[in-house]
Amino acid sequence: MGLFMDVHTVEGGVSRDDVAAAHEKDLATQGAHGVSYLRYWVDEQAGKVFCLVEAPSAEAANTVHREAHGLVADEIYPVSEHS
Amino acid sequence: MGLFMDVHTVEGGVSRDDVAAAHEKDLATQGAHGVSYLRYWVDEQAGKVFCLVEAPSAEAANTVHREAHGLVADEIYPVSEHS
């Protein structure tokens, strides 16, 4: 399993409610793919969404987004977390 | 206080050690500006660093990076966090 940060950029901005609704669909879909969407951050005005996700691969994480709501990330990076 | 996600993109990649060293300098500098760098994620190969930071403003967060080590983020977004 790996940790990934994905980045969505939505032209014209996004609403938290729309992102929350999409996230609920991710949660309902991810189990079949061994994926866990852990946390996400939203800038409504800039239309930016950052999703932190644990997944066997970037492709598996993307597949969940694709099957759940079709909004695949524009970028996805394998990351290590630090503090 | 607001929550911000900043994004650094380093041509040619970054090492976790170099990012950790820069982060230590942020921690030593942030107090004077009322800023708290909370967590960060690194993709060494892509040269991507995502920093989650609590700050009175984006400019205050940037100022800490600038004074600590000069590596100001390429992008910074005010975000809300969800899970």
Backbone of each chain as nested JSON, in Angstrom:
{
  "chains": [
    {"id": "A", "residues": [
      {"number": 1, "name": "MET", "atoms": {"N": [0.841, -1.201, 0.0], "CA": [0.0, 0.0, 0.0], "C": [0.87, 1.242, 0.0]}},
      {"number": 2, "name": "GLY", "atoms": {"N": [0.397, 2.238, -0.706], "CA": [1.132, 3.492, -0.754], "C": [0.221, 4.646, -0.384]}},
      {"number": 3, "name": "LEU", "atoms": {"N": [0.848, 5.769, -0.116], "CA": [0.111, 6.994, 0.185], "C": [0.247, 7.921, -1.021]}},
      {"number": 4, "name": "PHE", "atoms": {"N": [-0.854, 8.544, -1.395], "CA": [-0.865, 9.427, -2.568], "C": [-1.59, 10.722, -2.229]}},
      {"number": 5, "name": "MET", "atoms": {"N": [-1.117, 11.805, -2.844], "CA": [-1.854, 13.074, -2.805], "C": [-2.308, 13.354, -4.221]}},
      {"number": 6, "name": "ASP", "atoms": {"N": [-3.624, 13.517, -4.406], "CA": [-4.073, 13.913, -5.743], "C": [-4.578, 15.353, -5.717]}},
      {"number": 7, "name": "VAL", "atoms": {"N": [-4.574, 15.958, -6.885], "CA": [-4.951, 17.366, -7.021], "C": [-5.976, 17.499, -8.144]}},
      {"number": 8, "name": "HIS", "atoms": {"N": [-7.126, 18.06, -7.8], "CA": [-8.168, 18.378, -8.789], "C": [-8.198, 19.886, -8.979]}},
      {"number": 9, "name": "THR", "atoms": {"N": [-8.323, 20.315, -10.196], "CA": [-8.472, 21.745, -10.49], "C": [-9.735, 21.917, -11.315]}},
      {"number": 10, "name": "VAL", "atoms": {"N": [-10.727, 22.577, -10.719], "CA": [-12.037, 22.714, -11.35], "C": [-12.209, 24.161, -11.818]}},
      {"number": 11, "name": "GLU", "atoms": {"N": [-12.306, 24.336, -13.097], "CA": [-12.512, 25.676, -13.665], "C": [-13.776, 26.305, -13.097]}},
      {"number": 12, "name": "GLY", "atoms": {"N": [-13.682, 27.536, -12.625], "CA": [-14.853, 28.231, -12.122], "C": [-15.158, 27.976, -10.663]}},
      {"number": 13, "name": "GLY", "atoms": {"N": [-14.313, 27.138, -9.992], "CA": [-14.498, 26.892, -8.567], "C": [-15.381, 25.691, -8.276]}},
      {"number": 14, "name": "VAL", "atoms": {"N": [-15.399, 25.308, -6.985], "CA": [-16.213, 24.172, -6.539], "C": [-16.903, 24.552, -5.234]}},
      {"number": 15, "name": "SER", "atoms": {"N": [-17.989, 23.863, -4.929], "CA": [-18.62, 24.052, -3.621], "C": [-18.226, 22.88, -2.723]}},
      {"number": 16, "name": "ARG", "atoms": {"N": [-18.083, 23.185, -1.447], "CA": [-17.774, 22.121, -0.479], "C": [-18.83, 21.028, -0.521]}},
      {"number": 17, "name": "ASP", "atoms": {"N": [-20.085, 21.431, -0.704], "CA": [-21.168, 20.45, -0.718], "C": [-21.01, 19.47, -1.878]}},
      {"number": 18, "name": "ASP", "atoms": {"N": [-20.656, 19.995, -3.05], "CA": [-20.464, 19.107, -4.204], "C": [-19.289, 18.155, -3.966]}},
      {"number": 19, "name": "VAL", "atoms": {"N": [-18.219, 18.689, -3.374], "CA": [-17.056, 17.833, -3.105], "C": [-17.415, 16.783, -2.057]}},
      {"number": 20, "name": "ALA", "atoms": {"N": [-18.181, 17.186, -1.028], "CA": [-18.589, 16.234, 0.008], "C": [-19.441, 15.117, -0.582]}},
      {"number": 21, "name": "ALA", "atoms": {"N": [-20.312, 15.475, -1.509], "CA": [-21.168, 14.464, -2.141], "C": [-20.326, 13.487, -2.961]}},
      {"number": 22, "name": "ALA", "atoms": {"N": [-19.333, 14.017, -3.684], "CA": [-18.442, 13.139, -4.463], "C": [-17.638, 12.243, -3.524]}},
      {"number": 23, "name": "HIS", "atoms": {"N": [-17.183, 12.816, -2.404], "CA": [-16.388, 12.039, -1.448], "C": [-17.203, 10.882, -0.873]}},
      {"number": 24, "name": "GLU", "atoms": {"N": [-18.469, 11.131, -0.601], "CA": [-19.318, 10.046, -0.091], "C": [-19.388, 8.898, -1.089]}},
      {"number": 25, "name": "LYS", "atoms": {"N": [-19.43, 9.247, -2.368], "CA": [-19.45, 8.206, -3.405], "C": [-18.115, 7.465, -3.45]}},
      {"number": 26, "name": "ASP", "atoms": {"N": [-17.006, 8.177, -3.231], "CA": [-15.703, 7.498, -3.139], "C": [-15.721, 6.467, -2.009]}},
      {"number": 27, "name": "LEU", "atoms": {"N": [-16.233, 6.889, -0.847], "CA": [-16.228, 6.001, 0.317], "C": [-17.06, 4.752, 0.054]}},
      {"number": 28, "name": "ALA", "atoms": {"N": [-18.138, 4.913, -0.711], "CA": [-19.014, 3.772, -1.011], "C": [-18.382, 2.839, -2.045]}},
      {"number": 29, "name": "THR", "atoms": {"N": [-17.419, 3.334, -2.796], "CA": [-16.846, 2.585, -3.922], "C": [-15.482, 1.979, -3.596]}},
      {"number": 30, "name": "GLN", "atoms": {"N": [-14.746, 2.615, -2.678], "CA": [-13.323, 2.312, -2.51], "C": [-13.024, 0.9, -2.006]}},
      {"number": 31, "name": "GLY", "atoms": {"N": [-13.928, 0.329, -1.216], "CA": [-13.66, -0.965, -0.588], "C": [-13.314, -2.06, -1.58]}},
      {"number": 32, "name": "ALA", "atoms": {"N": [-14.005, -2.061, -2.7], "CA": [-13.8, -3.095, -3.712], "C": [-12.41, -3.0, -4.34]}},
      {"number": 33, "name": "HIS", "atoms": {"N": [-11.745, -1.845, -4.162], "CA": [-10.438, -1.626, -4.791], "C": [-9.302, -1.544, -3.77]}},
      {"number": 34, "name": "GLY", "atoms": {"N": [-9.595, -1.805, -2.506], "CA": [-8.562, -1.738, -1.478], "C": [-8.016, -0.337, -1.267]}},
      {"number": 35, "name": "VAL", "atoms": {"N": [-8.869, 0.666, -1.499], "CA": [-8.463, 2.073, -1.435], "C": [-9.128, 2.752, -0.238]}},
      {"number": 36, "name": "SER", "atoms": {"N": [-8.399, 3.669, 0.409], "CA": [-8.991, 4.456, 1.498], "C": [-8.718, 5.937, 1.28]}},
      {"number": 37, "name": "TYR", "atoms": {"N": [-9.743, 6.674, 0.904], "CA": [-9.625, 8.135, 0.857], "C": [-9.689, 8.638, 2.293]}},
      {"number": 38, "name": "LEU", "atoms": {"N": [-8.592, 9.269, 2.75], "CA": [-8.407, 9.555, 4.173], "C": [-8.899, 10.942, 4.568]}},
      {"number": 39, "name": "ARG", "atoms": {"N": [-8.496, 11.944, 3.811], "CA": [-8.792, 13.33, 4.144], "C": [-8.717, 14.132, 2.869]}},
      {"number": 40, "name": "TYR", "atoms": {"N": [-9.409, 15.28, 2.846], "CA": [-9.256, 16.149, 1.678], "C": [-9.396, 17.604, 2.091]}},
      {"number": 41, "name": "TRP", "atoms": {"N": [-8.86, 18.468, 1.233], "CA": [-8.833, 19.908, 1.497], "C": [-9.394, 20.611, 0.271]}},
      {"number": 42, "name": "VAL", "atoms": {"N": [-10.216, 21.616, 0.507], "CA": [-10.92, 22.301, -0.576], "C": [-10.67, 23.808, -0.523]}},
      {"number": 43, "name": "ASP", "atoms": {"N": [-10.3, 24.388, -1.659], "CA": [-10.338, 25.839, -1.868], "C": [-11.468, 26.076, -2.857]}},
      {"number": 44, "name": "GLU", "atoms": {"N": [-12.611, 26.514, -2.343], "CA": [-13.805, 26.645, -3.19], "C": [-13.579, 27.621, -4.339]}},
      {"number": 45, "name": "GLN", "atoms": {"N": [-12.983, 28.77, -4.027], "CA": [-12.845, 29.822, -5.029], "C": [-11.872, 29.42, -6.146]}},
      {"number": 46, "name": "ALA", "atoms": {"N": [-10.75, 28.835, -5.774], "CA": [-9.762, 28.433, -6.782], "C": [-10.145, 27.115, -7.465]}},
      {"number": 47, "name": "GLY", "atoms": {"N": [-11.142, 26.421, -6.925], "CA": [-11.534, 25.143, -7.504], "C": [-10.503, 24.044, -7.304]}},
      {"number": 48, "name": "LYS", "atoms": {"N": [-9.739, 24.159, -6.195], "CA": [-8.703, 23.163, -5.908], "C": [-9.208, 22.17, -4.872]}},
      {"number": 49, "name": "VAL", "atoms": {"N": [-8.974, 20.888, -5.13], "CA": [-9.255, 19.839, -4.151], "C": [-8.016, 18.954, -4.062]}},
      {"number": 50, "name": "PHE", "atoms": {"N": [-7.51, 18.775, -2.848], "CA": [-6.384, 17.881, -2.575], "C": [-6.927, 16.688, -1.8]}},
      {"number": 51, "name": "CYS", "atoms": {"N": [-6.722, 15.474, -2.327], "CA": [-7.184, 14.271, -1.631], "C": [-5.975, 13.448, -1.189]}},
      {"number": 52, "name": "LEU", "atoms": {"N": [-5.954, 13.088, 0.087], "CA": [-4.939, 12.184, 0.608], "C": [-5.542, 10.782, 0.636]}},
      {"number": 53, "name": "VAL", "atoms": {"N": [-4.877, 9.842, -0.004], "CA": [-5.492, 8.526, -0.205], "C": [-4.456, 7.421, -0.053]}},
      {"number": 54, "name": "GLU", "atoms": {"N": [-4.865, 6.352, 0.629], "CA": [-4.037, 5.161, 0.757], "C": [-4.548, 4.167, -0.278]}},
      {"number": 55, "name": "ALA", "atoms": {"N": [-3.652, 3.653, -1.105], "CA": [-4.095, 2.795, -2.208], "C": [-2.965, 1.875, -2.633]}},
      {"number": 56, "name": "PRO", "atoms": {"N": [-3.319, 0.74, -3.24], "CA": [-2.275, -0.15, -3.754], "C": [-1.518, 0.468, -4.923]}},
      {"number": 57, "name": "SER", "atoms": {"N": [-2.112, 1.416, -5.615], "CA": [-1.457, 2.087, -6.74], "C": [-2.211, 3.383, -7.042]}},
      {"number": 58, "name": "ALA", "atoms": {"N": [-1.549, 4.273, -7.771], "CA": [-2.221, 5.5, -8.209], "C": [-3.41, 5.145, -9.098]}},
      {"number": 59, "name": "GLU", "atoms": {"N": [-3.24, 4.123, -9.928], "CA": [-4.309, 3.731, -10.833], "C": [-5.543, 3.262, -10.061]}},
      {"number": 60, "name": "ALA", "atoms": {"N": [-5.317, 2.524, -8.968], "CA": [-6.457, 2.068, -8.152], "C": [-7.195, 3.264, -7.555]}},
      {"number": 61, "name": "ALA", "atoms": {"N": [-6.437, 4.264, -7.084], "CA": [-7.071, 5.47, -6.528], "C": [-7.887, 6.181, -7.611]}},
      {"number": 62, "name": "ASN", "atoms": {"N": [-7.298, 6.321, -8.788], "CA": [-8.012, 6.96, -9.901], "C": [-9.27, 6.187, -10.29]}},
      {"number": 63, "name": "THR", "atoms": {"N": [-9.168, 4.862, -10.262], "CA": [-10.303, 4.024, -10.649], "C": [-11.504, 4.274, -9.728]}},
      {"number": 64, "name": "VAL", "atoms": {"N": [-11.23, 4.443, -8.428], "CA": [-12.326, 4.718, -7.497], "C": [-13.025, 6.021, -7.88]}},
      {"number": 65, "name": "HIS", "atoms": {"N": [-12.241, 7.093, -8.112], "CA": [-12.841, 8.369, -8.527], "C": [-13.643, 8.194, -9.825]}},
      {"number": 66, "name": "ARG", "atoms": {"N": [-13.084, 7.433, -10.759], "CA": [-13.733, 7.269, -12.069], "C": [-15.066, 6.536, -11.917]}},
      {"number": 67, "name": "GLU", "atoms": {"N": [-15.054, 5.447, -11.138], "CA": [-16.281, 4.656, -10.963], "C": [-17.298, 5.384, -10.095]}},
      {"number": 68, "name": "ALA", "atoms": {"N": [-16.815, 6.125, -9.096], "CA": [-17.728, 6.725, -8.114], "C": [-18.476, 7.926, -8.698]}},
      {"number": 69, "name": "HIS", "atoms": {"N": [-17.742, 8.785, -9.422], "CA": [-18.378, 10.035, -9.901], "C": [-17.763, 10.562, -11.188]}},
      {"number": 70, "name": "GLY", "atoms": {"N": [-16.686, 9.929, -11.653], "CA": [-16.114, 10.331, -12.936], "C": [-15.121, 11.472, -12.878]}},
      {"number": 71, "name": "LEU", "atoms": {"N": [-14.982, 12.088, -11.7], "CA": [-14.086, 13.248, -11.571], "C": [-12.69, 12.769, -11.185]}},
      {"number": 72, "name": "VAL", "atoms": {"N": [-11.929, 12.355, -12.198], "CA": [-10.576, 11.845, -11.957], "C": [-9.645, 13.031, -11.69]}},
      {"number": 73, "name": "ALA", "atoms": {"N": [-8.661, 12.829, -10.808], "CA": [-7.726, 13.906, -10.459], "C": [-6.9, 14.311, -11.672]}},
      {"number": 74, "name": "ASP", "atoms": {"N": [-6.517, 15.595, -11.701], "CA": [-5.65, 16.089, -12.773], "C": [-4.211, 15.639, -12.549]}},
      {"number": 75, "name": "GLU", "atoms": {"N": [-3.833, 15.479, -11.281], "CA": [-2.475, 15.062, -10.932], "C": [-2.567, 14.113, -9.746]}},
      {"number": 76, "name": "ILE", "atoms": {"N": [-1.629, 13.17, -9.659], "CA": [-1.551, 12.317, -8.462], "C": [-0.089, 11.972, -8.22]}},
      {"number": 77, "name": "TYR", "atoms": {"N": [0.319, 12.062, -6.954], "CA": [1.722, 11.879, -6.578], "C": [1.842, 10.851, -5.457]}},
      {"number": 78, "name": "PRO", "atoms": {"N": [2.788, 9.91, -5.572], "CA": [3.11, 9.042, -4.434], "C": [3.873, 9.885, -3.412]}},
      {"number": 79, "name": "VAL", "atoms": {"N": [3.423, 9.886, -2.168], "CA": [4.056, 10.769, -1.179], "C": [4.385, 10.031, 0.108]}},
      {"number": 80, "name": "SER", "atoms": {"N": [5.344, 10.599, 0.834], "CA": [5.581, 10.225, 2.227], "C": [5.091, 11.386, 3.083]}},
      {"number": 81, "name": "GLU", "atoms": {"N": [4.58, 11.046, 4.272], "CA": [4.024, 12.085, 5.164], "C": [4.976, 12.361, 6.312]}},
      {"number": 82, "name": "HIS", "atoms": {"N": [5.115, 13.617, 6.657], "CA": [6.038, 14.03, 7.724], "C": [5.419, 15.165, 8.532]}},
      {"number": 83, "name": "SER", "atoms": {"N": [5.945, 15.367, 9.73], "CA": [5.517, 16.531, 10.511], "C": [6.649, 16.948, 11.42]}}
    ]},
    {"id": "B", "residues": [
      {"number": 1, "name": "MET", "atoms": {"N": [-7.282, 32.983, 12.276], "CA": [-6.334, 31.993, 11.727], "C": [-7.0, 31.199, 10.62]}},
      {"number": 2, "name": "GLY", "atoms": {"N": [-6.224, 30.904, 9.609], "CA": [-6.738, 30.107, 8.511], "C": [-5.853, 28.903, 8.267]}},
      {"number": 3, "name": "LEU", "atoms": {"N": [-6.394, 27.981, 7.496], "CA": [-5.631, 26.794, 7.114], "C": [-5.276, 26.951, 5.633]}},
      {"number": 4, "name": "PHE", "atoms": {"N": [-4.042, 26.619, 5.29], "CA": [-3.568, 26.765, 3.912], "C": [-2.825, 25.504, 3.491]}},
      {"number": 5, "name": "MET", "atoms": {"N": [-2.947, 25.179, 2.198], "CA": [-2.109, 24.132, 1.604], "C": [-1.207, 24.835, 0.6]}},
      {"number": 6, "name": "ASP", "atoms": {"N": [0.108, 24.677, 0.77], "CA": [0.987, 25.231, -0.253], "C": [1.621, 24.101, -1.053]}},
      {"number": 7, "name": "VAL", "atoms": {"N": [2.06, 24.45, -2.257], "CA": [2.63, 23.462, -3.174], "C": [3.956, 23.999, -3.696]}},
      {"number": 8, "name": "HIS", "atoms": {"N": [5.004, 23.21, -3.492], "CA": [6.323, 23.509, -4.057], "C": [6.603, 22.532, -5.188]}},
      {"number": 9, "name": "THR", "atoms": {"N": [7.147, 23.022, -6.268], "CA": [7.564, 22.16, -7.369], "C": [9.037, 22.434, -7.65]}},
      {"number": 10, "name": "VAL", "atoms": {"N": [9.868, 21.425, -7.402], "CA": [11.315, 21.587, -7.519], "C": [11.797, 20.825, -8.75]}},
      {"number": 11, "name": "GLU", "atoms": {"N": [12.317, 21.539, -9.708], "CA": [12.845, 20.922, -10.939], "C": [13.935, 19.912, -10.58]}},
      {"number": 12, "name": "GLY", "atoms": {"N": [13.84, 18.708, -11.124], "CA": [14.882, 17.713, -10.887], "C": [14.688, 16.882, -9.642]}},
      {"number": 13, "name": "GLY", "atoms": {"N": [13.593, 17.16, -8.886], "CA": [13.305, 16.36, -7.704], "C": [13.891, 16.939, -6.431]}},
      {"number": 14, "name": "VAL", "atoms": {"N": [13.467, 16.359, -5.293], "CA": [13.962, 16.789, -3.979], "C": [14.254, 15.55, -3.145]}},
      {"number": 15, "name": "SER", "atoms": {"N": [15.103, 15.709, -2.14], "CA": [15.312, 14.609, -1.192], "C": [14.523, 14.908, 0.078]}},
      {"number": 16, "name": "ARG", "atoms": {"N": [14.03, 13.841, 0.691], "CA": [13.301, 14.006, 1.959], "C": [14.185, 14.696, 2.995]}},
      {"number": 17, "name": "ASP", "atoms": {"N": [15.482, 14.37, 2.979], "CA": [16.385, 14.968, 3.967], "C": [16.469, 16.477, 3.796]}},
      {"number": 18, "name": "ASP", "atoms": {"N": [16.562, 16.925, 2.555], "CA": [16.626, 18.366, 2.317], "C": [15.329, 19.047, 2.754]}},
      {"number": 19, "name": "VAL", "atoms": {"N": [14.202, 18.398, 2.466], "CA": [12.916, 18.984, 2.868], "C": [12.801, 18.995, 4.393]}},
      {"number": 20, "name": "ALA", "atoms": {"N": [13.249, 17.913, 5.029], "CA": [13.199, 17.856, 6.498], "C": [14.05, 18.959, 7.114]}},
      {"number": 21, "name": "ALA", "atoms": {"N": [15.208, 19.225, 6.517], "CA": [16.089, 20.28, 7.033], "C": [15.428, 21.648, 6.889]}},
      {"number": 22, "name": "ALA", "atoms": {"N": [14.774, 21.873, 5.736], "CA": [14.067, 23.137, 5.527], "C": [12.908, 23.264, 6.512]}},
      {"number": 23, "name": "HIS", "atoms": {"N": [12.191, 22.146, 6.737], "CA": [11.057, 22.166, 7.671], "C": [11.505, 22.521, 9.088]}},
      {"number": 24, "name": "GLU", "atoms": {"N": [12.652, 22.009, 9.5], "CA": [13.169, 22.346, 10.833], "C": [13.387, 23.856, 10.953]}},
      {"number": 25, "name": "LYS", "atoms": {"N": [13.866, 24.458, 9.869], "CA": [14.076, 25.913, 9.876], "C": [12.744, 26.652, 9.932]}},
      {"number": 26, "name": "ASP", "atoms": {"N": [11.707, 26.115, 9.265], "CA": [10.368, 26.7, 9.378], "C": [9.904, 26.688, 10.837]}},
      {"number": 27, "name": "LEU", "atoms": {"N": [10.097, 25.539, 11.489], "CA": [9.63, 25.396, 12.874], "C": [10.341, 26.382, 13.793]}},
      {"number": 28, "name": "ALA", "atoms": {"N": [11.604, 26.651, 13.496], "CA": [12.383, 27.576, 14.331], "C": [11.994, 29.03, 14.083]}},
      {"number": 29, "name": "THR", "atoms": {"N": [11.375, 29.301, 12.934], "CA": [11.084, 30.679, 12.504], "C": [9.628, 31.057, 12.712]}},
      {"number": 30, "name": "GLN", "atoms": {"N": [8.724, 30.073, 12.679], "CA": [7.296, 30.356, 12.551], "C": [6.683, 31.082, 13.75]}},
      {"number": 31, "name": "GLY", "atoms": {"N": [7.227, 30.856, 14.943], "CA": [6.62, 31.396, 16.154], "C": [6.455, 32.913, 16.108]}},
      {"number": 32, "name": "ALA", "atoms": {"N": [7.451, 33.588, 15.579], "CA": [7.435, 35.047, 15.529], "C": [6.321, 35.573, 14.619]}},
      {"number": 33, "name": "HIS", "atoms": {"N": [5.793, 34.697, 13.751], "CA": [4.781, 35.129, 12.784], "C": [3.405, 34.521, 13.071]}},
      {"number": 34, "name": "GLY", "atoms": {"N": [3.267, 33.81, 14.177], "CA": [1.992, 33.206, 14.514], "C": [1.575, 32.11, 13.549]}},
      {"number": 35, "name": "VAL", "atoms": {"N": [2.585, 31.429, 12.984], "CA": [2.345, 30.414, 11.947], "C": [2.691, 29.028, 12.507]}},
      {"number": 36, "name": "SER", "atoms": {"N": [1.918, 28.012, 12.11], "CA": [2.238, 26.627, 12.494], "C": [2.231, 25.735, 11.264]}},
      {"number": 37, "name": "TYR", "atoms": {"N": [3.406, 25.321, 10.819], "CA": [3.483, 24.3, 9.77], "C": [3.169, 22.959, 10.416]}},
      {"number": 38, "name": "LEU", "atoms": {"N": [2.073, 22.328, 9.965], "CA": [1.494, 21.191, 10.678], "C": [1.997, 19.848, 10.171]}},
      {"number": 39, "name": "ARG", "atoms": {"N": [1.985, 19.682, 8.853], "CA": [2.337, 18.4, 8.24], "C": [2.762, 18.69, 6.812]}},
      {"number": 40, "name": "TYR", "atoms": {"N": [3.545, 17.782, 6.237], "CA": [3.873, 17.953, 4.827], "C": [4.056, 16.608, 4.166]}},
      {"number": 41, "name": "TRP", "atoms": {"N": [3.919, 16.614, 2.849], "CA": [4.004, 15.398, 2.049], "C": [4.988, 15.643, 0.91]}},
      {"number": 42, "name": "VAL", "atoms": {"N": [5.818, 14.642, 0.65], "CA": [6.897, 14.784, -0.328], "C": [6.82, 13.681, -1.38]}},
      {"number": 43, "name": "ASP", "atoms": {"N": [6.906, 14.078, -2.647], "CA": [7.182, 13.147, -3.748], "C": [8.577, 13.501, -4.241]}},
      {"number": 44, "name": "GLU", "atoms": {"N": [9.558, 12.689, -3.829], "CA": [10.962, 13.018, -4.122], "C": [11.221, 13.099, -5.618]}},
      {"number": 45, "name": "GLN", "atoms": {"N": [10.703, 12.136, -6.363], "CA": [11.006, 12.057, -7.794], "C": [10.39, 13.222, -8.583]}},
      {"number": 46, "name": "ALA", "atoms": {"N": [9.141, 13.539, -8.265], "CA": [8.467, 14.629, -8.981], "C": [8.87, 16.003, -8.437]}},
      {"number": 47, "name": "GLY", "atoms": {"N": [9.565, 16.013, -7.296], "CA": [9.954, 17.286, -6.71], "C": [8.785, 18.072, -6.149]}},
      {"number": 48, "name": "LYS", "atoms": {"N": [7.741, 17.341, -5.71], "CA": [6.549, 18.012, -5.173], "C": [6.586, 17.98, -3.644]}},
      {"number": 49, "name": "VAL", "atoms": {"N": [6.285, 19.112, -3.044], "CA": [6.109, 19.186, -1.596], "C": [4.805, 19.935, -1.322]}},
      {"number": 50, "name": "PHE", "atoms": {"N": [3.94, 19.312, -0.526], "CA": [2.677, 19.917, -0.094], "C": [2.812, 20.2, 1.401]}},
      {"number": 51, "name": "CYS", "atoms": {"N": [2.628, 21.453, 1.8], "CA": [2.694, 21.815, 3.22], "C": [1.33, 22.266, 3.7]}},
      {"number": 52, "name": "LEU", "atoms": {"N": [0.87, 21.663, 4.798], "CA": [-0.372, 22.105, 5.444], "C": [0.024, 23.028, 6.582]}},
      {"number": 53, "name": "VAL", "atoms": {"N": [-0.519, 24.226, 6.582], "CA": [-0.043, 25.246, 7.52], "C": [-1.205, 26.076, 8.05]}},
      {"number": 54, "name": "GLU", "atoms": {"N": [-1.164, 26.349, 9.342], "CA": [-2.124, 27.239, 9.983], "C": [-1.449, 28.592, 10.11]}},
      {"number": 55, "name": "ALA", "atoms": {"N": [-2.099, 29.633, 9.626], "CA": [-1.457, 30.946, 9.598], "C": [-2.504, 32.043, 9.589]}},
      {"number": 56, "name": "PRO", "atoms": {"N": [-2.123, 33.242, 10.05], "CA": [-3.063, 34.363, 9.997], "C": [-3.344, 34.793, 8.559]}},
      {"number": 57, "name": "SER", "atoms": {"N": [-2.452, 34.479, 7.628], "CA": [-2.651, 34.832, 6.217], "C": [-1.689, 34.009, 5.374]}},
      {"number": 58, "name": "ALA", "atoms": {"N": [-1.97, 33.924, 4.079], "CA": [-1.045, 33.251, 3.165], "C": [0.301, 33.963, 3.179]}},
      {"number": 59, "name": "GLU", "atoms": {"N": [0.26, 35.288, 3.255], "CA": [1.512, 36.047, 3.234], "C": [2.372, 35.717, 4.453]}},
      {"number": 60, "name": "ALA", "atoms": {"N": [1.737, 35.535, 5.62], "CA": [2.503, 35.174, 6.817], "C": [3.166, 33.81, 6.642]}},
      {"number": 61, "name": "ALA", "atoms": {"N": [2.438, 32.86, 6.064], "CA": [3.016, 31.528, 5.815], "C": [4.2, 31.641, 4.861]}},
      {"number": 62, "name": "ASN", "atoms": {"N": [4.028, 32.4, 3.789], "CA": [5.118, 32.596, 2.826], "C": [6.327, 33.263, 3.468]}},
      {"number": 63, "name": "THR", "atoms": {"N": [6.054, 34.223, 4.355], "CA": [7.151, 34.954, 5.011], "C": [8.025, 34.008, 5.826]}},
      {"number": 64, "name": "VAL", "atoms": {"N": [7.379, 33.05, 6.505], "CA": [8.166, 32.075, 7.279], "C": [9.094, 31.296, 6.354]}},
      {"number": 65, "name": "HIS", "atoms": {"N": [8.577, 30.777, 5.248], "CA": [9.428, 30.048, 4.291], "C": [10.563, 30.955, 3.787]}},
      {"number": 66, "name": "ARG", "atoms": {"N": [10.217, 32.208, 3.498], "CA": [11.212, 33.116, 2.923], "C": [12.337, 33.394, 3.92]}},
      {"number": 67, "name": "GLU", "atoms": {"N": [11.941, 33.655, 5.184], "CA": [12.965, 33.973, 6.194], "C": [13.747, 32.736, 6.615]}},
      {"number": 68, "name": "ALA", "atoms": {"N": [13.07, 31.58, 6.631], "CA": [13.701, 30.365, 7.161], "C": [14.732, 29.799, 6.188]}},
      {"number": 69, "name": "HIS", "atoms": {"N": [14.372, 29.75, 4.895], "CA": [15.27, 29.085, 3.934], "C": [15.136, 29.62, 2.514]}},
      {"number": 70, "name": "GLY", "atoms": {"N": [14.217, 30.545, 2.305], "CA": [14.118, 31.182, 0.987], "C": [13.294, 30.422, -0.038]}},
      {"number": 71, "name": "LEU", "atoms": {"N": [12.864, 29.205, 0.308], "CA": [12.123, 28.38, -0.659], "C": [10.629, 28.641, -0.507]}},
      {"number": 72, "name": "VAL", "atoms": {"N": [10.179, 29.709, -1.138], "CA": [8.763, 30.088, -1.055], "C": [7.949, 29.16, -1.957]}},
      {"number": 73, "name": "ALA", "atoms": {"N": [6.737, 28.844, -1.529], "CA": [5.875, 27.943, -2.304], "C": [5.509, 28.568, -3.659]}},
      {"number": 74, "name": "ASP", "atoms": {"N": [5.327, 27.707, -4.646], "CA": [4.893, 28.168, -5.969], "C": [3.414, 28.53, -5.964]}},
      {"number": 75, "name": "GLU", "atoms": {"N": [2.651, 27.837, -5.11], "CA": [1.21, 28.075, -5.011], "C": [0.813, 27.956, -3.542]}},
      {"number": 76, "name": "ILE", "atoms": {"N": [-0.21, 28.711, -3.147], "CA": [-0.767, 28.533, -1.797], "C": [-2.264, 28.801, -1.847]}},
      {"number": 77, "name": "TYR", "atoms": {"N": [-3.019, 27.934, -1.182], "CA": [-4.482, 27.986, -1.235], "C": [-5.069, 27.996, 0.176]}},
      {"number": 78, "name": "PRO", "atoms": {"N": [-6.027, 28.872, 0.44], "CA": [-6.787, 28.773, 1.689], "C": [-7.721, 27.57, 1.577]}},
      {"number": 79, "name": "VAL", "atoms": {"N": [-7.679, 26.672, 2.549], "CA": [-8.463, 25.437, 2.423], "C": [-9.264, 25.161, 3.684]}},
      {"number": 80, "name": "SER", "atoms": {"N": [-10.327, 24.38, 3.499], "CA": [-11.017, 23.748, 4.617], "C": [-10.675, 22.266, 4.565]}},
      {"number": 81, "name": "GLU", "atoms": {"N": [-10.598, 21.642, 5.753], "CA": [-10.22, 20.22, 5.819], "C": [-11.444, 19.37, 6.105]}},
      {"number": 82, "name": "HIS", "atoms": {"N": [-11.52, 18.228, 5.452], "CA": [-12.663, 17.327, 5.603], "C": [-12.186, 15.882, 5.57]}},
      {"number": 83, "name": "SER", "atoms": {"N": [-13.027, 14.974, 6.096], "CA": [-12.719, 13.542, 5.963], "C": [-14.022, 12.76, 5.927]}}
    ]}
  ]
}
